[in-house]
Amino acid sequence: MKRERFYVTVDMAMMKIAKEKIPDNTIQYEIYANQEEVDRIQAIIEQVKSEDFRQEEIFQRPFQEKKADEDKEMTDNELQELYTIIYDLGTVETKEVVKDLK
């Protein structure tokens, strides 16, 4: 399968994968991926976004720290997986930046 250039943004406010680089101050990681790899990245991004912290959850379960810790750990694991994929598919420059994050 042919690989194409994509940019992955991991900023929680605008987490996504796109073909074009966004001209702003957002950190974007340049990768080369095939459609299957793009789909995997998109699935991880959607999973992380669905687990993103919402203030109303504090009021629904304010003293359930174990559940909150489990949610954080799951999100951390998914982000670690995402960074591993970014590293594996990344350009030399991307690998240099991501290796310090892993």
Phi and psi in radians as a Rosetta constraint file:
Dihedral C 1 N 2 CA 2 C 2 CIRCULARHARMONIC -1.307 0.35
Dihedral N 2 CA 2 C 2 N 3 CIRCULARHARMONIC 2.402 0.35
Dihedral C 2 N 3 CA 3 C 3 CIRCULARHARMONIC -1.723 0.35
Dihedral N 3 CA 3 C 3 N 4 CIRCULARHARMONIC 2.458 0.35
Dihedral C 3 N 4 CA 4 C 4 CIRCULARHARMONIC -2.161 0.35
Dihedral N 4 CA 4 C 4 N 5 CIRCULARHARMONIC 2.863 0.35
Dihedral C 4 N 5 CA 5 C 5 CIRCULARHARMONIC -1.422 0.35
Dihedral N 5 CA 5 C 5 N 6 CIRCULARHARMONIC 2.373 0.35
Dihedral C 5 N 6 CA 6 C 6 CIRCULARHARMONIC -2.404 0.35
Dihedral N 6 CA 6 C 6 N 7 CIRCULARHARMONIC 2.873 0.35
Dihedral C 6 N 7 CA 7 C 7 CIRCULARHARMONIC -2.175 0.35
Dihedral N 7 CA 7 C 7 N 8 CIRCULARHARMONIC 2.228 0.35
Dihedral C 7 N 8 CA 8 C 8 CIRCULARHARMONIC -1.880 0.35
Dihedral N 8 CA 8 C 8 N 9 CIRCULARHARMONIC 2.202 0.35
Dihedral C 8 N 9 CA 9 C 9 CIRCULARHARMONIC -1.843 0.35
Dihedral N 9 CA 9 C 9 N 10 CIRCULARHARMONIC 2.198 0.35
Dihedral C 9 N 10 CA 10 C 10 CIRCULARHARMONIC -1.869 0.35
Dihedral N 10 CA 10 C 10 N 11 CIRCULARHARMONIC 0.034 0.35
Dihedral C 10 N 11 CA 11 C 11 CIRCULARHARMONIC -1.073 0.35
Dihedral N 11 CA 11 C 11 N 12 CIRCULARHARMONIC 2.146 0.35
Dihedral C 11 N 12 CA 12 C 12 CIRCULARHARMONIC -0.969 0.35
Dihedral N 12 CA 12 C 12 N 13 CIRCULARHARMONIC -0.555 0.35
Dihedral C 12 N 13 CA 13 C 13 CIRCULARHARMONIC -1.217 0.35
Dihedral N 13 CA 13 C 13 N 14 CIRCULARHARMONIC -0.510 0.35
Dihedral C 13 N 14 CA 14 C 14 CIRCULARHARMONIC -2.498 0.35
Dihedral N 14 CA 14 C 14 N 15 CIRCULARHARMONIC 0.823 0.35
Dihedral C 14 N 15 CA 15 C 15 CIRCULARHARMONIC -1.145 0.35
Dihedral N 15 CA 15 C 15 N 16 CIRCULARHARMONIC 2.190 0.35
Dihedral C 15 N 16 CA 16 C 16 CIRCULARHARMONIC -2.976 0.35
Dihedral N 16 CA 16 C 16 N 17 CIRCULARHARMONIC 3.005 0.35
Dihedral C 16 N 17 CA 17 C 17 CIRCULARHARMONIC -2.135 0.35
Dihedral N 17 CA 17 C 17 N 18 CIRCULARHARMONIC 2.363 0.35
Dihedral C 17 N 18 CA 18 C 18 CIRCULARHARMONIC -2.537 0.35
Dihedral N 18 CA 18 C 18 N 19 CIRCULARHARMONIC 2.767 0.35
Dihedral C 18 N 19 CA 19 C 19 CIRCULARHARMONIC -1.398 0.35
Dihedral N 19 CA 19 C 19 N 20 CIRCULARHARMONIC -0.438 0.35
Dihedral C 19 N 20 CA 20 C 20 CIRCULARHARMONIC -1.898 0.35
Dihedral N 20 CA 20 C 20 N 21 CIRCULARHARMONIC 2.536 0.35
Dihedral C 20 N 21 CA 21 C 21 CIRCULARHARMONIC -1.354 0.35
Dihedral N 21 CA 21 C 21 N 22 CIRCULARHARMONIC 2.373 0.35
Dihedral C 21 N 22 CA 22 C 22 CIRCULARHARMONIC -1.513 0.35
Dihedral N 22 CA 22 C 22 N 23 CIRCULARHARMONIC 2.205 0.35
Dihedral C 22 N 23 CA 23 C 23 CIRCULARHARMONIC -1.433 0.35
Dihedral N 23 CA 23 C 23 N 24 CIRCULARHARMONIC 1.233 0.35
Dihedral C 23 N 24 CA 24 C 24 CIRCULARHARMONIC -2.548 0.35
Dihedral N 24 CA 24 C 24 N 25 CIRCULARHARMONIC -2.868 0.35
Dihedral C 24 N 25 CA 25 C 25 CIRCULARHARMONIC -1.539 0.35
Dihedral N 25 CA 25 C 25 N 26 CIRCULARHARMONIC 0.127 0.35
Dihedral C 25 N 26 CA 26 C 26 CIRCULARHARMONIC -1.243 0.35
Dihedral N 26 CA 26 C 26 N 27 CIRCULARHARMONIC 2.401 0.35
Dihedral C 26 N 27 CA 27 C 27 CIRCULARHARMONIC -1.349 0.35
Dihedral N 27 CA 27 C 27 N 28 CIRCULARHARMONIC 2.190 0.35
Dihedral C 27 N 28 CA 28 C 28 CIRCULARHARMONIC -2.199 0.35
Dihedral N 28 CA 28 C 28 N 29 CIRCULARHARMONIC 2.436 0.35
Dihedral C 28 N 29 CA 29 C 29 CIRCULARHARMONIC -1.827 0.35
Dihedral N 29 CA 29 C 29 N 30 CIRCULARHARMONIC 2.140 0.35
Dihedral C 29 N 30 CA 30 C 30 CIRCULARHARMONIC -1.443 0.35
Dihedral N 30 CA 30 C 30 N 31 CIRCULARHARMONIC 2.222 0.35
Dihedral C 30 N 31 CA 31 C 31 CIRCULARHARMONIC -2.343 0.35
Dihedral N 31 CA 31 C 31 N 32 CIRCULARHARMONIC 2.902 0.35
Dihedral C 31 N 32 CA 32 C 32 CIRCULARHARMONIC -2.144 0.35
Dihedral N 32 CA 32 C 32 N 33 CIRCULARHARMONIC 2.072 0.35
Dihedral C 32 N 33 CA 33 C 33 CIRCULARHARMONIC -2.443 0.35
Dihedral N 33 CA 33 C 33 N 34 CIRCULARHARMONIC 2.669 0.35
Dihedral C 33 N 34 CA 34 C 34 CIRCULARHARMONIC -1.596 0.35
Dihedral N 34 CA 34 C 34 N 35 CIRCULARHARMONIC 3.091 0.35
Dihedral C 34 N 35 CA 35 C 35 CIRCULARHARMONIC -1.103 0.35
Dihedral N 35 CA 35 C 35 N 36 CIRCULARHARMONIC -0.658 0.35
Dihedral C 35 N 36 CA 36 C 36 CIRCULARHARMONIC -1.082 0.35
Dihedral N 36 CA 36 C 36 N 37 CIRCULARHARMONIC -0.734 0.35
Dihedral C 36 N 37 CA 37 C 37 CIRCULARHARMONIC -1.193 0.35
Dihedral N 37 CA 37 C 37 N 38 CIRCULARHARMONIC -0.676 0.35
Dihedral C 37 N 38 CA 38 C 38 CIRCULARHARMONIC -1.086 0.35
Dihedral N 38 CA 38 C 38 N 39 CIRCULARHARMONIC -0.753 0.35
Dihedral C 38 N 39 CA 39 C 39 CIRCULARHARMONIC -1.080 0.35
Dihedral N 39 CA 39 C 39 N 40 CIRCULARHARMONIC -0.691 0.35
Dihedral C 39 N 40 CA 40 C 40 CIRCULARHARMONIC -1.138 0.35
Dihedral N 40 CA 40 C 40 N 41 CIRCULARHARMONIC -0.778 0.35
Dihedral C 40 N 41 CA 41 C 41 CIRCULARHARMONIC -1.076 0.35
Dihedral N 41 CA 41 C 41 N 42 CIRCULARHARMONIC -0.789 0.35
Dihedral C 41 N 42 CA 42 C 42 CIRCULARHARMONIC -1.073 0.35
Dihedral N 42 CA 42 C 42 N 43 CIRCULARHARMONIC -0.676 0.35
Dihedral C 42 N 43 CA 43 C 43 CIRCULARHARMONIC -1.131 0.35
Dihedral N 43 CA 43 C 43 N 44 CIRCULARHARMONIC -0.728 0.35
Dihedral C 43 N 44 CA 44 C 44 CIRCULARHARMONIC -1.135 0.35
Dihedral N 44 CA 44 C 44 N 45 CIRCULARHARMONIC -0.771 0.35
Dihedral C 44 N 45 CA 45 C 45 CIRCULARHARMONIC -1.034 0.35
Dihedral N 45 CA 45 C 45 N 46 CIRCULARHARMONIC -0.803 0.35
Dihedral C 45 N 46 CA 46 C 46 CIRCULARHARMONIC -1.098 0.35
Dihedral N 46 CA 46 C 46 N 47 CIRCULARHARMONIC -0.677 0.35
Dihedral C 46 N 47 CA 47 C 47 CIRCULARHARMONIC -1.123 0.35
Dihedral N 47 CA 47 C 47 N 48 CIRCULARHARMONIC -0.807 0.35
Dihedral C 47 N 48 CA 48 C 48 CIRCULARHARMONIC -1.100 0.35
Dihedral N 48 CA 48 C 48 N 49 CIRCULARHARMONIC -0.762 0.35
Dihedral C 48 N 49 CA 49 C 49 CIRCULARHARMONIC -1.073 0.35
Dihedral N 49 CA 49 C 49 N 50 CIRCULARHARMONIC -0.656 0.35
Dihedral C 49 N 50 CA 50 C 50 CIRCULARHARMONIC -1.220 0.35
Dihedral N 50 CA 50 C 50 N 51 CIRCULARHARMONIC -0.397 0.35
Dihedral C 50 N 51 CA 51 C 51 CIRCULARHARMONIC -1.690 0.35
Dihedral N 51 CA 51 C 51 N 52 CIRCULARHARMONIC -0.007 0.35
Dihedral C 51 N 52 CA 52 C 52 CIRCULARHARMONIC -0.971 0.35
Dihedral N 52 CA 52 C 52 N 53 CIRCULARHARMONIC 2.521 0.35
Dihedral C 52 N 53 CA 53 C 53 CIRCULARHARMONIC -1.006 0.35
Dihedral N 53 CA 53 C 53 N 54 CIRCULARHARMONIC 2.302 0.35
Dihedral C 53 N 54 CA 54 C 54 CIRCULARHARMONIC -2.197 0.35
Dihedral N 54 CA 54 C 54 N 55 CIRCULARHARMONIC 2.341 0.35
Dihedral C 54 N 55 CA 55 C 55 CIRCULARHARMONIC -1.032 0.35
Dihedral N 55 CA 55 C 55 N 56 CIRCULARHARMONIC -0.601 0.35
Dihedral C 55 N 56 CA 56 C 56 CIRCULARHARMONIC -1.098 0.35
Dihedral N 56 CA 56 C 56 N 57 CIRCULARHARMONIC -0.383 0.35
Dihedral C 56 N 57 CA 57 C 57 CIRCULARHARMONIC -1.168 0.35
Dihedral N 57 CA 57 C 57 N 58 CIRCULARHARMONIC -0.487 0.35
Dihedral C 57 N 58 CA 58 C 58 CIRCULARHARMONIC -1.067 0.35
Dihedral N 58 CA 58 C 58 N 59 CIRCULARHARMONIC -0.728 0.35
Dihedral C 58 N 59 CA 59 C 59 CIRCULARHARMONIC -1.348 0.35
Dihedral N 59 CA 59 C 59 N 60 CIRCULARHARMONIC -0.467 0.35
Dihedral C 59 N 60 CA 60 C 60 CIRCULARHARMONIC -1.338 0.35
Dihedral N 60 CA 60 C 60 N 61 CIRCULARHARMONIC -0.577 0.35
Dihedral C 60 N 61 CA 61 C 61 CIRCULARHARMONIC -2.564 0.35
Dihedral N 61 CA 61 C 61 N 62 CIRCULARHARMONIC 1.154 0.35
Dihedral C 61 N 62 CA 62 C 62 CIRCULARHARMONIC -1.151 0.35
Dihedral N 62 CA 62 C 62 N 63 CIRCULARHARMONIC -0.467 0.35
Dihedral C 62 N 63 CA 63 C 63 CIRCULARHARMONIC -1.968 0.35
Dihedral N 63 CA 63 C 63 N 64 CIRCULARHARMONIC 0.268 0.35
Dihedral C 63 N 64 CA 64 C 64 CIRCULARHARMONIC -1.669 0.35
Dihedral N 64 CA 64 C 64 N 65 CIRCULARHARMONIC 1.174 0.35
Dihedral C 64 N 65 CA 65 C 65 CIRCULARHARMONIC -1.136 0.35
Dihedral N 65 CA 65 C 65 N 66 CIRCULARHARMONIC -0.598 0.35
Dihedral C 65 N 66 CA 66 C 66 CIRCULARHARMONIC -1.072 0.35
Dihedral N 66 CA 66 C 66 N 67 CIRCULARHARMONIC -0.766 0.35
Dihedral C 66 N 67 CA 67 C 67 CIRCULARHARMONIC -1.128 0.35
Dihedral N 67 CA 67 C 67 N 68 CIRCULARHARMONIC -0.731 0.35
Dihedral C 67 N 68 CA 68 C 68 CIRCULARHARMONIC -1.098 0.35
Dihedral N 68 CA 68 C 68 N 69 CIRCULARHARMONIC -0.719 0.35
Dihedral C 68 N 69 CA 69 C 69 CIRCULARHARMONIC -1.131 0.35
Dihedral N 69 CA 69 C 69 N 70 CIRCULARHARMONIC -0.681 0.35
Dihedral C 69 N 70 CA 70 C 70 CIRCULARHARMONIC -1.114 0.35
Dihedral N 70 CA 70 C 70 N 71 CIRCULARHARMONIC -0.729 0.35
Dihedral C 70 N 71 CA 71 C 71 CIRCULARHARMONIC -1.087 0.35
Dihedral N 71 CA 71 C 71 N 72 CIRCULARHARMONIC -0.764 0.35
Dihedral C 71 N 72 CA 72 C 72 CIRCULARHARMONIC -1.110 0.35
Dihedral N 72 CA 72 C 72 N 73 CIRCULARHARMONIC -0.724 0.35
Dihedral C 72 N 73 CA 73 C 73 CIRCULARHARMONIC -1.125 0.35
Dihedral N 73 CA 73 C 73 N 74 CIRCULARHARMONIC -0.715 0.35
Dihedral C 73 N 74 CA 74 C 74 CIRCULARHARMONIC -1.089 0.35
Dihedral N 74 CA 74 C 74 N 75 CIRCULARHARMONIC -0.793 0.35
Dihedral C 74 N 75 CA 75 C 75 CIRCULARHARMONIC -1.115 0.35
Dihedral N 75 CA 75 C 75 N 76 CIRCULARHARMONIC -0.741 0.35
Dihedral C 75 N 76 CA 76 C 76 CIRCULARHARMONIC -1.038 0.35
Dihedral N 76 CA 76 C 76 N 77 CIRCULARHARMONIC -0.743 0.35
Dihedral C 76 N 77 CA 77 C 77 CIRCULARHARMONIC -1.102 0.35
Dihedral N 77 CA 77 C 77 N 78 CIRCULARHARMONIC -0.724 0.35
Dihedral C 77 N 78 CA 78 C 78 CIRCULARHARMONIC -1.183 0.35
Dihedral N 78 CA 78 C 78 N 79 CIRCULARHARMONIC -0.680 0.35
Dihedral C 78 N 79 CA 79 C 79 CIRCULARHARMONIC -1.147 0.35
Dihedral N 79 CA 79 C 79 N 80 CIRCULARHARMONIC -0.672 0.35
Dihedral C 79 N 80 CA 80 C 80 CIRCULARHARMONIC -1.088 0.35
Dihedral N 80 CA 80 C 80 N 81 CIRCULARHARMONIC -0.735 0.35
Dihedral C 80 N 81 CA 81 C 81 CIRCULARHARMONIC -1.090 0.35
Dihedral N 81 CA 81 C 81 N 82 CIRCULARHARMONIC -0.747 0.35
Dihedral C 81 N 82 CA 82 C 82 CIRCULARHARMONIC -1.069 0.35
Dihedral N 82 CA 82 C 82 N 83 CIRCULARHARMONIC -0.809 0.35
Dihedral C 82 N 83 CA 83 C 83 CIRCULARHARMONIC -1.130 0.35
Dihedral N 83 CA 83 C 83 N 84 CIRCULARHARMONIC -0.583 0.35
Dihedral C 83 N 84 CA 84 C 84 CIRCULARHARMONIC -1.129 0.35
Dihedral N 84 CA 84 C 84 N 85 CIRCULARHARMONIC -0.767 0.35
Dihedral C 84 N 85 CA 85 C 85 CIRCULARHARMONIC -1.122 0.35
Dihedral N 85 CA 85 C 85 N 86 CIRCULARHARMONIC -0.775 0.35
Dihedral C 85 N 86 CA 86 C 86 CIRCULARHARMONIC -1.018 0.35
Dihedral N 86 CA 86 C 86 N 87 CIRCULARHARMONIC -0.761 0.35
Dihedral C 86 N 87 CA 87 C 87 CIRCULARHARMONIC -1.087 0.35
Dihedral N 87 CA 87 C 87 N 88 CIRCULARHARMONIC -0.841 0.35
Dihedral C 87 N 88 CA 88 C 88 CIRCULARHARMONIC -1.084 0.35
Dihedral N 88 CA 88 C 88 N 89 CIRCULARHARMONIC -0.618 0.35
Dihedral C 88 N 89 CA 89 C 89 CIRCULARHARMONIC -1.712 0.35
Dihedral N 89 CA 89 C 89 N 90 CIRCULARHARMONIC -0.098 0.35
Dihedral C 89 N 90 CA 90 C 90 CIRCULARHARMONIC -1.305 0.35
Dihedral N 90 CA 90 C 90 N 91 CIRCULARHARMONIC 2.819 0.35
Dihedral C 90 N 91 CA 91 C 91 CIRCULARHARMONIC -1.251 0.35
Dihedral N 91 CA 91 C 91 N 92 CIRCULARHARMONIC 3.037 0.35
Dihedral C 91 N 92 CA 92 C 92 CIRCULARHARMONIC -1.008 0.35
Dihedral N 92 CA 92 C 92 N 93 CIRCULARHARMONIC -0.747 0.35
Dihedral C 92 N 93 CA 93 C 93 CIRCULARHARMONIC -1.122 0.35
Dihedral N 93 CA 93 C 93 N 94 CIRCULARHARMONIC -0.735 0.35
Dihedral C 93 N 94 CA 94 C 94 CIRCULARHARMONIC -1.104 0.35
Dihedral N 94 CA 94 C 94 N 95 CIRCULARHARMONIC -0.766 0.35
Dihedral C 94 N 95 CA 95 C 95 CIRCULARHARMONIC -1.061 0.35
Dihedral N 95 CA 95 C 95 N 96 CIRCULARHARMONIC -0.670 0.35
Dihedral C 95 N 96 CA 96 C 96 CIRCULARHARMONIC -1.087 0.35
Dihedral N 96 CA 96 C 96 N 97 CIRCULARHARMONIC -0.732 0.35
Dihedral C 96 N 97 CA 97 C 97 CIRCULARHARMONIC -1.260 0.35
Dihedral N 97 CA 97 C 97 N 98 CIRCULARHARMONIC -0.806 0.35
Dihedral C 97 N 98 CA 98 C 98 CIRCULARHARMONIC -1.254 0.35
Dihedral N 98 CA 98 C 98 N 99 CIRCULARHARMONIC -0.546 0.35
Dihedral C 98 N 99 CA 99 C 99 CIRCULARHARMONIC -1.043 0.35
Dihedral N 99 CA 99 C 99 N 100 CIRCULARHARMONIC -0.522 0.35
Dihedral C 99 N 100 CA 100 C 100 CIRCULARHARMONIC -1.343 0.35
Dihedral N 100 CA 100 C 100 N 101 CIRCULARHARMONIC -0.339 0.35
Dihedral C 100 N 101 CA 101 C 101 CIRCULARHARMONIC -1.533 0.35
Dihedral N 101 CA 101 C 101 N 102 CIRCULARHARMONIC -0.447 0.35
